[in-house]
Amino acid sequence: MKDAYLEVTFRRGRPIAAYYYLPRKPGDRSHRCRRVEPGLVIDFNRTGRPIGIEITAPRKTTVAALHRVLRSLGFGPLRRADLSPLHAA
């Protein structure tokens, strides 16, 4: 997968969980996780490359917090279109 994207799980029209998929190779699986901010957990593959960010509390997590984590991993900030799944509710 070349591009990052956001997937949101809803219940009764409210977001209950989300996952921001980072660019990854086919077959990459989470090998270890690291909690970095309240409501944010980074998943790493077996070689230590980040492959995604779990957003365990999407209604409480801020875009600024997500940007800090992305920046710490060497990625740029989210684009407005990246957040469209959250705005759909």
Order of alpha helices (4+ residues) and beta strands (2+ residues): beta-beta-beta-beta-beta-alpha-alpha
